[in-house]
Amino acid sequence: MKQQEIIERLERIEALIKSGNDKPMNFEETAKYLGFSHSYLYSLTAKKIIRCYKPTGKVLFFSKKELDDWIFSRTKDKEKLE
């Protein structure tokens, strides 16, 4: 098996694992998960930096997978600057 094929398979496996870990999180769970204060998390959602969902028009929910993707994308951006 070629190295590129192995890399592609590992990436597909990683994507499957990540998609299985997705679950909706409420505002309190999200703030705790990220280690952010409520006001900072509200600020990030208002600026549309972090995506949130309002199925009832009031209560905010977040996708754990999208939060993880956001965290890791920010890490990659930081690494590029160094």
Secondary structure, DSSP 8 states (H G I E B T S, - for coil): --HHHHHHHHHHHHHHHHHHT--EEEHHHHHHHHT--HHHHHHHHHTTSS--B-TTSSS-EEEHHHHHHHHHHHHHHHHHH-
